[in-house]
Every structure is written in structure tokens, then in C-alpha cells.
Amino acid sequence: MGSTGLTLADLPNIFIMIGALIALFVMLVILLRNMEVIGIVGEGREETWPRAMQPPRLLMQRVHIPFTFKLLENEPIGYGGVNCCVSSTVRYWHASWWGAPVRALHQTLWGTLPEILASNHLNFTRSNPHDERVLKLSSDEPLQLGPPPRSCYPLVVILARDQRDTAELRPDDTVALISIVHIKDDQCPLPSGVIAQYLKQANGHLSCLKQLYVSGEMADVDGGYRAGGEALCCVCAAAPLSRALLPCRHACLCARCLPKLDKCPICRSMITSYFCIRNDDEPLSELKQQQYPINRRILNLFHYH
């Protein structure tokens, strides 16, 4: 009876086949990683390569903030005095906390609105609704916060709703605005300014406000400006920008240009998701572009971006 097992004479053929498969795999990797260079995808093509998968859209909820807080420009900022501009559409309480320990501050903020107003660290003053007006804050005694990293914030300003106006609030309504102010000194030469702001909501959630970086393209075809001074998409320079990219937070694209890009055109970071900053619908032509001859996941497998 003949034997069906492998013999030593078969090993060279097996090694040749394995080597050929490895060489083919390496050539495939090199080809995929250099598609842009040889003009198959990316900037080497005359036509744009359609995306196989759009980044997910995050549904954002519009939140009304009854308070505004900002530092006055071209005004000196120091421990002796801080001039700020405050406005409110509701009755509220305001307090300043100088040299606020980080741990104590966050423990206070995670409390309910009555607990925040009753905090031993804060001395609140009641105010009625008003338009923007100047509020001057000063420390009763000089602060010595030491060299960085510090365990205390130089100044924290809290604007909180009057409890008499909280009976009919929705769970996501804002009940307090917390602003953290850095003050430049000899030991910490960072520029003075608002370094963080938090929203306290009626449901107890504490959210950190993040700044959007809006593209500065404002010119119209005639060399003027759009009506209302709205910014334009930095890619086509024709449609108003309506998409804010994440995680970089650059608001620089319109609805039609977003599906054509994998990276932010401003900072070149990957686009993982986005949200809308204008009330416009997704273009129907972009919603139909879902099936393509090459699966994008294969490109991602070989780290091609």
C-alpha cells in the first residue's frame, strides 16, 4: 500500500510555496500603503476617492445657558482685582472662591444646587436679571499658591440660579455656570484667562464646556462677506460650514465636503465623529454612496489613512 504522508523530498516544495505566499502578502501590503503615490487613491488621483464609511454623527442637544461670564479685555488681572462681565436672564446668586482647592471644588460641584448654595466655602450674593455689566472681584488676602503643578485654582466664579425659579425646570436645564480663572504670577507665567467652564444641570450632571475652533474663511465670490457674516466651508469656500469635527473640534466643513475627507483639513487629525452646528439635512447624493469596490476596512487593516 502506498503511503500518503509527507516525505523529506516534499519539504523543499512546501518551503517554496510558503515563501511565495509571504512574498505575495508583502507585495500586497506595499501596494496598499503606497496607493496614494502611484495615483490609485488619495491626492494622487484626479478624482476624489469616495469613502466607504462615513464617521458617525453625534446627536447634540441644545442647552440654554441663562448666564454669561467673560473677562474684560485690555484690563489688568491680578490677585488685587479681576474685572469681569456678567449677564443673566434669571434671578441668581454669584460667589467667588479664591485659592479654591481642586478636590474641595469638585466635591462641592457634584452636590445638588441647594448643597452648592449652602457650601461653607462660598459666600453668595443675590442678584436680579440684568444685561451685561461689570463685576469687580478681589481677594481679601494675598494668595501664595506655590510653583506648578498646583493643587488650588487661583479663582473660581460661580453663577447659580435662585432656588425660587427651579420648580419648572427640565432635567437638562442649566442651574449653575462655574468659571475657573487662572491669574498669571511670578511662579506660574501662563497667560491669565478662563481655563475651564462647567455647566451644572438640574438632573445633577456636570459638563465641561469645550470651545469650537471655527474656520475663518468668510469671503464670498464677490470678495465681500456672506449675509450675516457666516463662515464658509474651508474646502469648497461656497457653502456655509455646518459640521464640527471630533475629536479636534474644528468647525470647518459643509455637509457635502465632509463625506469626501478622512482627516480634518485644518490639523490633519483623523475624523472619528462629528455633529451639526446648523439645521440642514444630509445631502441625498452622499447618503447613496455606501457601496464601493474596495472595502475600507482592508485599508485600515494595513494602517493606510
Secondary structure, DSSP 8 states (H G I E B T S, - for coil): ----S--GGGHHHHHHHHHHHHHHHHHHHHHHHTHHHHTSSGGGSSS----SS---B---------EEEEE-TT---BTTBEEEEEEESS-EEEEEEEEEEHHHHHHHHTS-HHHHHT-TT---EEE--EEEEEEEE--SS-----SSS-SEEEEEEEEEE-GGG-TT--TTSEEEEEEEEE---SS--S--EEEEEEEEETTS-EEE----EE----B-TTSSB-GGG--B-TTTSSSB--EEEETT-EEEE-TTTGGG-SB-TTT--B--EEEESS-----HHHHHTT--SS-HHHHHHTT--
